[in-house]
Amino acid sequence: MKVMISAFVAALVIAFAAPVVLNQFGWSSAELTRSESVRLD
């Protein structure tokens, strides 16, 4: 039971942290949905 709860909490943390981490690298959720706007800089 504790493993399931910790896995669920980890999934929530990843879900909330992913946009922040991507923005640090210059990605945004809008850019990820448009394949023509992929930037490598």
TAURDA-V182636 format. One line per field, one symbol per residue. psi: psi as a letter, one per 30 degrees, with the letter a starting at -180 (. if undefined). burial: 1 if it has 16 or more other C-alpha atoms within 10 Angstrom, else 0. A space follows every 10 residues. Layout:
psi = ???
burial = ???
This chain:
psi = eeeeeeeeee eeeeeffeee eeefggllee effjffgkkg .
burial = 0000000000 0000000000 0000001000 0000000000 0
